[in-house]
Amino acid sequence: TRPLIRSWTQVVVVSSADDAACLPVFPTPPPLSQNPSPPLHLVSDPALLSINGLVIALTATDSLMHLGKEEISFPPGGSDRLGRLASHLLQQQHLYPLWPPSEGLTVDSELWDAHASLPLTPHVLVTPSHFRYFIKHLHGCLVINPEHLTKGTAGGTFARLEVEPPTDDVWTPASHISVQIVKI
Protein backbone atom coordinates (compact mmCIF):
# COMPACT_ATOMS: atom_id res chain seq x y z
CA THR A 1 0.00 0.00 0.00
CA ARG A 2 1.08 3.54 -0.70
CA PRO A 3 0.64 6.34 1.82
CA LEU A 4 -1.96 8.91 0.78
CA ILE A 5 0.20 11.80 1.97
CA ARG A 6 2.55 11.55 -1.05
CA SER A 7 -0.03 10.63 -3.69
CA TRP A 8 -2.42 12.59 -5.88
CA THR A 9 -5.38 10.92 -4.18
CA GLN A 10 -7.75 13.25 -2.36
CA VAL A 11 -10.43 11.97 0.03
CA VAL A 12 -13.71 13.87 0.38
CA VAL A 13 -15.86 13.04 3.41
CA VAL A 14 -19.45 14.31 3.26
CA SER A 15 -20.97 15.03 6.66
CA SER A 16 -24.31 13.52 7.61
CA ALA A 17 -27.01 14.48 10.10
CA ASP A 18 -26.80 10.82 11.23
CA ASP A 19 -23.11 11.07 12.16
CA ALA A 20 -22.32 11.33 15.88
CA ALA A 21 -19.64 13.95 15.12
CA CYS A 22 -22.02 16.24 13.18
CA LEU A 23 -24.97 18.45 14.01
CA PRO A 24 -28.26 16.56 13.54
CA VAL A 25 -29.67 19.05 11.03
CA PHE A 26 -29.92 19.37 7.24
CA PRO A 27 -27.99 21.06 5.64
CA THR A 28 -25.24 19.55 7.79
CA PRO A 29 -22.03 21.53 8.24
CA PRO A 30 -18.77 19.59 8.16
CA PRO A 31 -17.46 18.38 11.52
CA LEU A 32 -14.93 20.60 13.18
CA SER A 33 -11.49 19.09 12.92
CA GLN A 34 -8.12 20.26 14.08
CA ASN A 35 -5.93 20.28 10.97
CA PRO A 36 -7.13 17.27 8.96
CA SER A 37 -4.49 15.55 6.82
CA PRO A 38 -3.78 17.28 3.48
CA PRO A 39 -5.55 14.70 1.26
CA LEU A 40 -8.65 14.75 3.53
CA HIS A 41 -11.44 17.24 2.82
CA LEU A 42 -14.44 17.48 5.15
CA VAL A 43 -17.45 18.98 3.35
CA SER A 44 -21.04 19.78 4.23
CA ASP A 45 -24.15 17.83 3.26
CA PRO A 46 -25.04 18.68 0.55
CA ALA A 47 -21.89 19.77 -1.26
CA LEU A 48 -21.11 21.01 -4.74
CA LEU A 49 -17.51 20.40 -5.83
CA SER A 50 -15.64 21.58 -8.89
CA ILE A 51 -12.54 19.53 -9.68
CA ASN A 52 -10.71 20.82 -12.77
CA GLY A 53 -14.07 21.89 -14.22
CA LEU A 54 -15.88 18.63 -13.37
CA VAL A 55 -18.89 19.56 -11.23
CA ILE A 56 -19.94 16.94 -8.67
CA ALA A 57 -23.00 17.28 -6.44
CA LEU A 58 -22.95 15.16 -3.28
CA THR A 59 -25.48 14.48 -0.56
CA ALA A 60 -25.58 11.98 2.29
CA THR A 61 -29.31 12.46 2.89
CA ASP A 62 -31.56 9.79 1.37
CA SER A 63 -33.54 12.20 -0.83
CA LEU A 64 -34.60 9.39 -3.17
CA MET A 65 -36.23 7.32 -0.42
CA HIS A 66 -37.94 10.39 1.01
CA LEU A 67 -39.27 11.32 -2.44
CA GLY A 68 -40.40 7.73 -3.01
CA LYS A 69 -42.43 7.76 0.21
CA GLU A 70 -44.25 10.92 -0.88
CA GLU A 71 -44.91 9.90 -4.49
CA ILE A 72 -48.64 9.71 -5.21
CA SER A 73 -48.79 9.70 -9.01
CA PHE A 74 -47.32 6.92 -11.12
CA PRO A 75 -47.09 7.10 -14.92
CA PRO A 76 -48.75 4.24 -16.78
CA GLY A 77 -46.63 1.48 -18.25
CA GLY A 78 -44.32 0.83 -15.31
CA SER A 79 -41.62 3.40 -16.01
CA ASP A 80 -38.18 3.46 -14.38
CA ARG A 81 -39.10 4.53 -10.83
CA LEU A 82 -35.54 5.18 -9.59
CA GLY A 83 -34.72 7.19 -12.70
CA ARG A 84 -37.91 9.20 -12.25
CA LEU A 85 -37.08 9.94 -8.59
CA ALA A 86 -33.53 11.00 -9.47
CA SER A 87 -34.90 13.17 -12.30
CA HIS A 88 -36.91 15.14 -9.75
CA LEU A 89 -33.68 16.31 -8.12
CA LEU A 90 -32.27 17.54 -11.43
CA GLN A 91 -35.48 19.00 -12.85
CA GLN A 92 -36.35 20.84 -9.64
CA GLN A 93 -32.68 21.89 -9.26
CA HIS A 94 -32.67 20.89 -5.60
CA LEU A 95 -30.93 18.08 -3.70
CA TYR A 96 -33.83 17.88 -1.23
CA PRO A 97 -36.96 19.14 -3.02
CA LEU A 98 -39.46 18.18 -0.30
CA TRP A 99 -41.19 20.70 1.94
CA PRO A 100 -42.18 19.94 4.60
CA PRO A 101 -39.32 17.48 5.00
CA SER A 102 -39.73 13.79 5.65
CA GLU A 103 -40.43 12.80 9.24
CA GLY A 104 -37.21 12.29 11.15
CA LEU A 105 -35.19 14.87 9.21
CA THR A 106 -34.62 18.18 10.94
CA VAL A 107 -34.17 20.95 8.38
CA ASP A 108 -32.81 24.45 8.95
CA SER A 109 -35.27 26.32 6.73
CA GLU A 110 -33.05 29.40 6.45
CA LEU A 111 -30.14 27.37 5.09
CA TRP A 112 -32.15 24.72 3.22
CA ASP A 113 -32.77 26.56 -0.04
CA ALA A 114 -29.41 28.31 -0.14
CA HIS A 115 -27.35 25.16 0.40
CA ALA A 116 -29.49 22.42 -1.15
CA SER A 117 -30.36 24.12 -4.45
CA LEU A 118 -28.50 23.26 -7.64
CA PRO A 119 -27.56 26.45 -9.50
CA LEU A 120 -26.53 24.30 -12.49
CA THR A 121 -26.82 20.72 -13.67
CA PRO A 122 -23.78 18.88 -12.33
CA HIS A 123 -21.78 16.44 -14.43
CA VAL A 124 -22.08 13.87 -11.60
CA LEU A 125 -24.67 13.55 -8.83
CA VAL A 126 -23.91 11.14 -5.98
CA THR A 127 -26.97 10.42 -3.83
CA PRO A 128 -26.68 7.33 -1.60
CA SER A 129 -29.97 5.63 -0.81
CA HIS A 130 -31.50 2.55 0.78
CA PHE A 131 -32.78 1.77 -2.72
CA ARG A 132 -30.73 -0.71 -4.75
CA TYR A 133 -27.57 0.83 -6.22
CA PHE A 134 -27.75 2.24 -9.74
CA ILE A 135 -25.93 4.35 -12.32
CA LYS A 136 -28.06 6.40 -14.72
CA HIS A 137 -27.49 9.07 -17.35
CA LEU A 138 -30.25 11.65 -16.86
CA HIS A 139 -30.53 15.15 -18.35
CA GLY A 140 -26.81 15.33 -19.16
CA CYS A 141 -25.83 14.18 -15.65
CA LEU A 142 -24.40 10.90 -14.43
CA VAL A 143 -26.52 10.01 -11.37
CA ILE A 144 -25.00 7.48 -8.98
CA ASN A 145 -26.65 5.76 -6.04
CA PRO A 146 -23.82 3.72 -4.53
CA GLU A 147 -26.17 2.48 -1.79
CA HIS A 148 -24.35 2.43 1.58
CA LEU A 149 -20.83 1.48 2.62
CA THR A 150 -22.15 -0.64 5.47
CA LYS A 151 -25.40 -2.49 6.03
CA GLY A 152 -25.71 -3.23 9.71
CA THR A 153 -22.68 -5.35 10.51
CA ALA A 154 -22.10 -6.43 6.90
CA GLY A 155 -20.19 -4.68 4.16
CA GLY A 156 -22.09 -2.66 1.60
CA THR A 157 -21.10 -1.02 -1.66
CA PHE A 158 -19.28 2.06 -2.91
CA ALA A 159 -18.78 3.71 -6.28
CA ARG A 160 -15.43 3.97 -8.06
CA LEU A 161 -15.24 6.67 -10.73
CA GLU A 162 -12.64 7.10 -13.45
CA VAL A 163 -12.74 10.34 -15.41
CA GLU A 164 -11.01 10.49 -18.78
CA PRO A 165 -9.76 13.82 -20.11
CA PRO A 166 -11.30 15.09 -23.33
CA THR A 167 -9.79 13.63 -26.48
CA ASP A 168 -11.47 16.13 -28.78
CA ASP A 169 -13.72 19.15 -28.34
CA VAL A 170 -16.64 17.03 -27.16
CA TRP A 171 -16.73 15.89 -23.54
CA THR A 172 -19.77 14.31 -21.91
CA PRO A 173 -20.20 12.42 -18.64
CA ALA A 174 -21.62 9.46 -20.58
CA SER A 175 -18.56 9.09 -22.80
CA HIS A 176 -15.74 10.10 -20.46
CA ILE A 177 -16.68 8.81 -17.00
CA SER A 178 -16.72 5.14 -16.10
CA VAL A 179 -18.32 4.00 -12.86
CA GLN A 180 -18.15 0.71 -11.01
CA ILE A 181 -20.24 -0.27 -8.01
CA VAL A 182 -17.90 -2.27 -5.78
CA LYS A 183 -19.14 -4.66 -3.08
CA ILE A 184 -17.20 -4.84 0.16
KOLNU-959497 format. One record per atom (N, C-alpha, C): atom name; x, y, z. Coordinates in steps of 0.05 Angstrom, whole numbers, plus 5000, padded with zeros to 4 digits. Example, Ala and Ser with C-alpha at 12.3 -4.5 7.8 and 13.67 -1.06 7.14 Angstrom:
{"N" {5264 4886 5156}}
{"CA" {5246 4910 5156}}
{"C" {5264 4934 5156}}
{"N" {5257 4955 5142}}
{"CA" {5273 4979 5143}}
{"C" {5258 5001 5157}}
This chain:
{"N" {5017 4976 5000}}
{"CA" {5000 5000 5000}}
{"C" {5017 5025 5000}}
{"N" {5007 5045 4987}}
{"CA" {5022 5071 4986}}
{"C" {5009 5090 5006}}
{"N" {5025 5107 5019}}
{"CA" {5013 5127 5036}}
{"C" {4999 5148 5020}}
{"N" {4976 5158 5030}}
{"CA" {4961 5178 5016}}
{"C" {4974 5205 5017}}
{"N" {4991 5210 5036}}
{"CA" {5004 5236 5039}}
{"C" {5020 5244 5015}}
{"N" {5034 5225 5002}}
{"CA" {5051 5231 4979}}
{"C" {5038 5224 4952}}
{"N" {5012 5220 4951}}
{"CA" {4999 5213 4926}}
{"C" {4981 5235 4917}}
{"N" {4970 5232 4893}}
{"CA" {4952 5252 4882}}
{"C" {4923 5247 4892}}
{"N" {4919 5226 4907}}
{"CA" {4892 5218 4916}}
{"C" {4883 5238 4937}}
{"N" {4858 5247 4934}}
{"CA" {4845 5265 4953}}
{"C" {4820 5251 4963}}
{"N" {4814 5253 4988}}
{"CA" {4791 5239 5001}}
{"C" {4772 5261 5009}}
{"N" {4747 5258 5000}}
{"CA" {4726 5277 5008}}
{"C" {4706 5263 5025}}
{"N" {4702 5273 5049}}
{"CA" {4683 5261 5068}}
{"C" {4659 5280 5071}}
{"N" {4635 5270 5064}}
{"CA" {4611 5286 5065}}
{"C" {4599 5282 5093}}
{"N" {4593 5303 5107}}
{"CA" {4581 5301 5133}}
{"C" {4552 5290 5130}}
{"N" {4541 5281 5152}}
{"CA" {4514 5270 5152}}
{"C" {4500 5277 5179}}
{"N" {4475 5284 5178}}
{"CA" {4460 5290 5202}}
{"C" {4459 5265 5220}}
{"N" {4464 5241 5209}}
{"CA" {4464 5216 5225}}
{"C" {4491 5211 5238}}
{"N" {4512 5226 5231}}
{"CA" {4538 5221 5243}}
{"C" {4539 5232 5272}}
{"N" {4551 5218 5290}}
{"CA" {4554 5227 5318}}
{"C" {4571 5252 5320}}
{"N" {4589 5256 5301}}
{"CA" {4607 5279 5302}}
{"C" {4596 5304 5289}}
{"N" {4571 5302 5278}}
{"CA" {4560 5325 5264}}
{"C" {4534 5334 5277}}
{"N" {4526 5359 5270}}
{"CA" {4501 5369 5280}}
{"C" {4478 5354 5267}}
{"N" {4457 5347 5282}}
{"CA" {4435 5331 5271}}
{"C" {4414 5349 5256}}
{"N" {4424 5363 5235}}
{"CA" {4407 5381 5221}}
{"C" {4415 5380 5191}}
{"N" {4396 5386 5173}}
{"CA" {4402 5387 5145}}
{"C" {4396 5416 5136}}
{"N" {4413 5429 5121}}
{"CA" {4440 5421 5113}}
{"C" {4459 5417 5137}}
{"N" {4477 5399 5134}}
{"CA" {4495 5391 5156}}
{"C" {4523 5403 5151}}
{"N" {4532 5420 5169}}
{"CA" {4559 5431 5165}}
{"C" {4580 5409 5170}}
{"N" {4604 5412 5159}}
{"CA" {4625 5392 5163}}
{"C" {4633 5391 5193}}
{"N" {4642 5368 5202}}
{"CA" {4651 5368 5230}}
{"C" {4675 5385 5234}}
{"N" {4678 5396 5258}}
{"CA" {4701 5412 5264}}
{"C" {4725 5393 5268}}
{"N" {4747 5399 5256}}
{"CA" {4770 5382 5258}}
{"C" {4795 5399 5261}}
{"N" {4812 5391 5278}}
{"CA" {4838 5405 5282}}
{"C" {4857 5396 5261}}
{"N" {4862 5411 5240}}
{"CA" {4881 5406 5219}}
{"C" {4879 5377 5208}}
{"N" {4859 5372 5192}}
{"CA" {4857 5345 5179}}
{"C" {4881 5342 5160}}
{"N" {4888 5317 5154}}
{"CA" {4910 5311 5136}}
{"C" {4906 5324 5109}}
{"N" {4927 5332 5095}}
{"CA" {4924 5346 5070}}
{"C" {4906 5332 5049}}
{"N" {4907 5305 5046}}
{"CA" {4889 5294 5025}}
{"C" {4860 5291 5035}}
{"N" {4854 5299 5060}}
{"CA" {4827 5295 5071}}
{"C" {4812 5322 5070}}
{"N" {4788 5321 5058}}
{"CA" {4771 5345 5056}}
{"C" {4744 5339 5069}}
{"N" {4737 5353 5090}}
{"CA" {4711 5350 5103}}
{"C" {4692 5370 5091}}
{"N" {4670 5361 5080}}
{"CA" {4651 5380 5067}}
{"C" {4623 5376 5079}}
{"N" {4606 5396 5074}}
{"CA" {4579 5396 5085}}
{"C" {4561 5377 5069}}
{"N" {4538 5372 5079}}
{"CA" {4517 5357 5065}}
{"C" {4494 5376 5061}}
{"N" {4487 5382 5036}}
{"CA" {4499 5374 5011}}
{"C" {4524 5390 5004}}
{"N" {4538 5381 4984}}
{"CA" {4562 5395 4975}}
{"C" {4563 5396 4944}}
{"N" {4574 5417 4934}}
{"CA" {4578 5420 4905}}
{"C" {4608 5425 4901}}
{"N" {4621 5406 4888}}
{"CA" {4650 5408 4883}}
{"C" {4656 5413 4854}}
{"N" {4677 5428 4849}}
{"CA" {4687 5432 4822}}
{"C" {4716 5423 4822}}
{"N" {4722 5402 4807}}
{"CA" {4749 5391 4806}}
{"C" {4759 5392 4778}}
{"N" {4776 5412 4772}}
{"CA" {4786 5416 4745}}
{"C" {4763 5419 4725}}
{"N" {4741 5433 4733}}
{"CA" {4719 5438 4716}}
{"C" {4697 5417 4717}}
{"N" {4703 5394 4729}}
{"CA" {4682 5373 4733}}
{"C" {4666 5379 4757}}
{"N" {4640 5383 4753}}
{"CA" {4622 5391 4775}}
{"C" {4609 5366 4787}}
{"N" {4612 5362 4813}}
{"CA" {4601 5339 4827}}
{"C" {4583 5349 4849}}
{"N" {4558 5340 4849}}
{"CA" {4540 5346 4871}}
{"C" {4539 5321 4889}}
{"N" {4541 5325 4915}}
{"CA" {4541 5303 4934}}
{"C" {4521 5308 4956}}
{"N" {4507 5288 4965}}
{"CA" {4490 5290 4989}}
{"C" {4491 5263 5003}}
{"N" {4489 5264 5030}}
{"CA" {4488 5240 5046}}
{"C" {4460 5234 5055}}
{"N" {4442 5252 5050}}
{"CA" {4414 5249 5058}}
{"C" {4399 5232 5037}}
{"N" {4383 5214 5046}}
{"CA" {4369 5196 5027}}
{"C" {4345 5210 5014}}
{"N" {4350 5229 4997}}
{"CA" {4329 5244 4983}}
{"C" {4312 5226 4966}}
{"N" {4324 5206 4954}}
{"CA" {4308 5188 4937}}
{"C" {4287 5172 4952}}
{"N" {4294 5161 4975}}
{"CA" {4275 5146 4992}}
{"C" {4253 5165 5002}}
{"N" {4261 5189 5010}}
{"CA" {4241 5208 5020}}
{"C" {4222 5216 4998}}
{"N" {4232 5220 4974}}
{"CA" {4215 5226 4951}}
{"C" {4196 5203 4945}}
{"N" {4207 5179 4946}}
{"CA" {4192 5155 4940}}
{"C" {4169 5151 4959}}
{"N" {4173 5158 4984}}
{"CA" {4151 5155 5004}}
{"C" {4129 5175 4999}}
{"N" {4135 5197 4987}}
{"CA" {4115 5218 4982}}
{"C" {4102 5217 4955}}
{"N" {4112 5200 4938}}
{"CA" {4102 5198 4910}}
{"C" {4073 5188 4910}}
{"N" {4055 5202 4897}}
{"CA" {4027 5194 4896}}
{"C" {4017 5189 4868}}
{"N" {4033 5197 4848}}
{"CA" {4024 5194 4820}}
{"C" {4045 5177 4805}}
{"N" {4036 5156 4792}}
{"CA" {4054 5138 4778}}
{"C" {4046 5138 4748}}
{"N" {4065 5143 4730}}
{"CA" {4058 5142 4702}}
{"C" {4051 5114 4693}}
{"N" {4033 5112 4674}}
{"CA" {4025 5085 4664}}
{"C" {4048 5071 4650}}
{"N" {4047 5045 4650}}
{"CA" {4067 5030 4635}}
{"C" {4091 5021 4651}}
{"N" {4091 5026 4677}}
{"CA" {4114 5017 4694}}
{"C" {4140 5029 4686}}
{"N" {4143 5055 4687}}
{"CA" {4168 5068 4680}}
{"C" {4189 5063 4701}}
{"N" {4213 5072 4695}}
{"CA" {4236 5069 4712}}
{"C" {4233 5087 4737}}
{"N" {4224 5075 4759}}
{"CA" {4218 5091 4783}}
{"C" {4243 5105 4794}}
{"N" {4265 5091 4797}}
{"CA" {4289 5104 4808}}
{"C" {4299 5126 4790}}
{"N" {4298 5122 4764}}
{"CA" {4306 5144 4746}}
{"C" {4287 5168 4749}}
{"N" {4261 5162 4752}}
{"CA" {4242 5184 4755}}
{"C" {4247 5200 4781}}
{"N" {4253 5185 4803}}
{"CA" {4258 5199 4828}}
{"C" {4284 5216 4826}}
{"N" {4305 5205 4814}}
{"CA" {4329 5220 4811}}
{"C" {4325 5244 4792}}
{"N" {4308 5241 4772}}
{"CA" {4302 5263 4754}}
{"C" {4290 5287 4769}}
{"N" {4274 5281 4789}}
{"CA" {4262 5303 4805}}
{"C" {4283 5321 4817}}
{"N" {4305 5310 4826}}
{"CA" {4326 5326 4838}}
{"C" {4338 5345 4817}}
{"N" {4343 5335 4793}}
{"CA" {4355 5351 4771}}
{"C" {4335 5371 4760}}
{"N" {4310 5362 4755}}
{"CA" {4290 5380 4743}}
{"C" {4282 5402 4762}}
{"N" {4280 5396 4788}}
{"CA" {4273 5417 4807}}
{"C" {4297 5432 4817}}
{"N" {4321 5425 4808}}
{"CA" {4346 5438 4815}}
{"C" {4350 5440 4845}}
{"N" {4345 5418 4859}}
{"CA" {4347 5418 4888}}
{"C" {4354 5390 4898}}
{"N" {4373 5388 4916}}
{"CA" {4381 5362 4926}}
{"C" {4363 5351 4947}}
{"N" {4345 5367 4958}}
{"CA" {4323 5358 4975}}
{"C" {4299 5374 4970}}
{"N" {4283 5366 4949}}
{"CA" {4261 5383 4940}}
{"C" {4235 5380 4955}}
{"N" {4235 5367 4979}}
{"CA" {4211 5364 4994}}
{"C" {4207 5385 5015}}
{"N" {4183 5396 5017}}
{"CA" {4176 5414 5039}}
{"C" {4147 5410 5045}}
{"N" {4139 5403 5069}}
{"CA" {4156 5399 5092}}
{"C" {4173 5374 5088}}
{"N" {4196 5372 5103}}
{"CA" {4214 5350 5100}}
{"C" {4202 5324 5111}}
{"N" {4214 5302 5103}}
{"CA" {4205 5276 5113}}
{"C" {4208 5275 5143}}
{"N" {4190 5259 5156}}
{"CA" {4191 5256 5185}}
{"C" {4218 5244 5193}}
{"N" {4230 5255 5213}}
{"CA" {4256 5246 5223}}
{"C" {4279 5262 5213}}
{"N" {4275 5280 5194}}
{"CA" {4296 5297 5184}}
{"C" {4291 5326 5194}}
{"N" {4310 5336 5209}}
{"CA" {4308 5364 5219}}
{"C" {4321 5382 5198}}
{"N" {4306 5401 5189}}
{"CA" {4317 5419 5168}}
{"C" {4318 5448 5178}}
{"N" {4341 5461 5173}}
{"CA" {4344 5489 5179}}
{"C" {4333 5504 5155}}
{"N" {4309 5515 5158}}
{"CA" {4295 5526 5135}}
{"C" {4309 5550 5123}}
{"N" {4324 5565 5139}}
{"CA" {4339 5588 5129}}
{"C" {4362 5579 5111}}
{"N" {4374 5557 5117}}
{"CA" {4397 5547 5102}}
{"C" {4390 5528 5080}}
{"N" {4366 5516 5082}}
{"CA" {4357 5494 5064}}
{"C" {4359 5502 5035}}
{"N" {4345 5524 5027}}
{"CA" {4345 5531 4999}}
{"C" {4372 5541 4989}}
{"N" {4386 5556 5006}}
{"CA" {4412 5566 4997}}
{"C" {4433 5544 4993}}
{"N" {4432 5524 5009}}
{"CA" {4453 5503 5008}}
{"C" {4445 5478 4993}}
{"N" {4419 5473 4990}}
{"CA" {4410 5448 4977}}
{"C" {4402 5453 4948}}
{"N" {4401 5478 4939}}
{"CA" {4393 5482 4911}}
{"C" {4416 5477 4892}}
{"N" {4410 5470 4868}}
{"CA" {4430 5465 4847}}
{"C" {4429 5489 4828}}
{"N" {4449 5506 4828}}
{"CA" {4449 5529 4810}}
{"C" {4454 5521 4781}}
{"N" {4464 5496 4777}}
{"CA" {4469 5486 4750}}
{"C" {4466 5456 4751}}
{"N" {4465 5444 4728}}
{"CA" {4464 5414 4727}}
{"C" {4492 5404 4729}}
{"N" {4497 5388 4750}}
{"CA" {4524 5378 4753}}
{"C" {4531 5356 4733}}
{"N" {4556 5351 4729}}
{"CA" {4564 5329 4711}}
{"C" {4559 5302 4725}}
{"N" {4562 5302 4752}}
{"CA" {4558 5277 4768}}
{"C" {4542 5285 4793}}
{"N" {4522 5268 4799}}
{"CA" {4507 5271 4823}}
{"C" {4509 5245 4839}}
{"N" {4519 5246 4863}}
{"CA" {4522 5223 4880}}
{"C" {4501 5226 4903}}
{"N" {4482 5207 4904}}
{"CA" {4461 5208 4923}}
{"C" {4456 5180 4935}}
{"N" {4470 5173 4956}}
{"CA" {4466 5147 4968}}
{"C" {4438 5143 4978}}
{"N" {4428 5118 4976}}
{"CA" {4401 5113 4984}}
{"C" {4398 5084 4993}}
{"N" {4377 5078 5008}}
{"CA" {4370 5051 5016}}
{"C" {4359 5035 4992}}
{"N" {4352 5049 4970}}
{"CA" {4344 5035 4946}}
{"C" {4369 5021 4935}}
{"N" {4364 5001 4918}}
{"CA" {4385 4986 4905}}
{"C" {4404 5005 4889}}
{"N" {4430 4999 4889}}
{"CA" {4449 5017 4876}}
{"C" {4442 5018 4846}}
{"N" {4449 5041 4834}}
{"CA" {4445 5045 4805}}
{"C" {4463 5066 4795}}
{"N" {4467 5066 4768}}
{"CA" {4481 5087 4754}}
{"C" {4464 5094 4730}}
{"N" {4457 5120 4727}}
{"CA" {4439 5128 4706}}
{"C" {4448 5154 4693}}
{"N" {4445 5156 4667}}
{"CA" {4450 5181 4653}}
{"C" {4423 5195 4650}}
{"N" {4420 5218 4663}}
{"CA" {4395 5233 4663}}
{"C" {4400 5263 4658}}
{"N" {4388 5274 4638}}
{"CA" {4389 5303 4633}}
{"C" {4418 5313 4632}}
{"N" {4436 5298 4619}}
{"CA" {4464 5307 4617}}
{"C" {4480 5303 4642}}
{"N" {4470 5288 4661}}
{"CA" {4483 5284 4687}}
{"C" {4486 5254 4692}}
{"N" {4508 5246 4703}}
{"CA" {4512 5218 4711}}
{"C" {4503 5216 4741}}
{"N" {4481 5202 4746}}
{"CA" {4470 5200 4773}}
{"C" {4478 5173 4784}}
{"N" {4490 5174 4808}}
{"CA" {4500 5150 4820}}
{"C" {4488 5146 4848}}
{"N" {4475 5123 4852}}
{"CA" {4467 5115 4879}}
{"C" {4485 5092 4886}}
{"N" {4506 5096 4902}}
{"CA" {4524 5074 4909}}
{"C" {4513 5057 4932}}
{"N" {4489 5062 4941}}
{"CA" {4477 5050 4964}}
{"C" {4492 5058 4989}}
{"N" {4499 5041 5007}}
{"CA" {4513 5049 5032}}
{"C" {4538 5031 5036}}
{"N" {4558 5043 5048}}
{"CA" {4583 5030 5052}}
{"C" {4581 5006 5072}}
{"N" {4562 5009 5091}}
{"CA" {4557 4987 5109}}
{"C" {4527 4982 5111}}
{"N" {4520 4958 5117}}
{"CA" {4492 4950 5121}}
{"C" {4491 4934 5146}}
{"N" {4485 4948 5168}}
{"CA" {4486 4935 5194}}
{"C" {4514 4928 5201}}
{"N" {4519 4902 5204}}
{"CA" {4546 4893 5210}}
{"C" {4560 4882 5185}}
{"N" {4547 4882 5163}}
{"CA" {4558 4871 5138}}
{"C" {4569 4894 5121}}
{"N" {4586 4887 5102}}
{"CA" {4596 4906 5083}}
{"C" {4575 4914 5062}}
{"N" {4577 4937 5052}}
{"CA" {4558 4947 5032}}
{"C" {4572 4951 5005}}
{"N" {4567 4974 4993}}
{"CA" {4578 4980 4967}}
{"C" {4588 5008 4966}}
{"N" {4606 5014 4947}}
{"CA" {4614 5041 4942}}
{"C" {4619 5044 4912}}
{"N" {4620 5069 4903}}
{"CA" {4624 5074 4874}}
{"C" {4653 5083 4869}}
{"N" {4665 5072 4848}}
{"CA" {4691 5079 4839}}
{"C" {4688 5093 4812}}
{"N" {4697 5118 4810}}
{"CA" {4695 5133 4785}}
{"C" {4723 5137 4773}}
{"N" {4723 5135 4746}}
{"CA" {4747 5142 4731}}
{"C" {4739 5162 4710}}
{"N" {4752 5185 4710}}
{"CA" {4745 5207 4692}}
{"C" {4768 5209 4672}}
{"N" {4760 5207 4646}}
{"CA" {4780 5210 4624}}
{"C" {4780 5239 4615}}
{"N" {4804 5249 4609}}
{"CA" {4805 5276 4598}}
{"C" {4793 5277 4570}}
{"N" {4785 5300 4561}}
{"CA" {4774 5302 4533}}
{"C" {4795 5295 4513}}
{"N" {4786 5280 4492}}
{"CA" {4804 5273 4470}}
{"C" {4799 5290 4446}}
{"N" {4777 5304 4446}}
{"CA" {4771 5323 4424}}
{"C" {4755 5345 4438}}
{"N" {4740 5360 4422}}
{"CA" {4726 5383 4433}}
{"C" {4700 5375 4448}}
{"N" {4692 5350 4445}}
{"CA" {4667 5341 4457}}
{"C" {4673 5324 4482}}
{"N" {4662 5333 4504}}
{"CA" {4665 5318 4529}}
{"C" {4638 5315 4542}}
{"N" {4630 5291 4548}}
{"CA" {4605 5286 4562}}
{"C" {4609 5266 4584}}
{"N" {4593 5268 4606}}
{"CA" {4596 5248 4627}}
{"C" {4592 5220 4617}}
{"N" {4574 5216 4598}}
{"CA" {4568 5189 4588}}
{"C" {4591 5177 4574}}
{"N" {4607 5193 4560}}
{"CA" {4629 5182 4544}}
{"C" {4656 5183 4558}}
{"N" {4659 5198 4579}}
{"CA" {4685 5202 4591}}
{"C" {4687 5195 4620}}
{"N" {4666 5185 4632}}
{"CA" {4666 5176 4660}}
{"C" {4657 5147 4661}}
{"N" {4674 5131 4673}}
{"CA" {4666 5103 4678}}
{"C" {4661 5099 4708}}
{"N" {4641 5084 4715}}
{"CA" {4634 5080 4743}}
{"C" {4631 5050 4748}}
{"N" {4641 5042 4770}}
{"CA" {4637 5014 4780}}
{"C" {4625 5015 4808}}
{"N" {4605 4998 4813}}
{"CA" {4595 4995 4840}}
{"C" {4610 4971 4851}}
{"N" {4625 4975 4873}}
{"CA" {4642 4955 4884}}
{"C" {4630 4945 4911}}
{"N" {4627 4919 4913}}
{"CA" {4617 4907 4938}}
{"C" {4640 4902 4957}}
{"N" {4635 4908 4983}}
{"CA" {4656 4903 5003}}
{"C" {4654 4875 5013}}
